Amino acid sequence: MLNNLTKSKKKEAQPFNEPVIIEKENSKQLAEILQKLSENAVTHKEILKSVRFIKNYFLWQSTYSFLKLVILLSVIVLGFISWPTIASYLLKFYG
């Protein structure tokens, strides 16, 4: 099977600057392809709008998560810093 693959002849690609000759039979197919491409372009634009909405949602969600984490850590740090003051007050009050 590998021998068959190596023996196959490669077709040379047409350069970009040469015009492509369209036969009458292929013109109908080409029109269908162009119509489907234009339909796909509309679909792609709709998909990009929805993806943009999802990206914005994740951006704000991650921002809010970061803010929640910062607030939580700041409360813990402030509690740890003020713990000796609170402990000494409670020892004076109950001790």
Residue pairs with C-beta under 8 A, 6 or more apart in sequence:
14 20
22 30
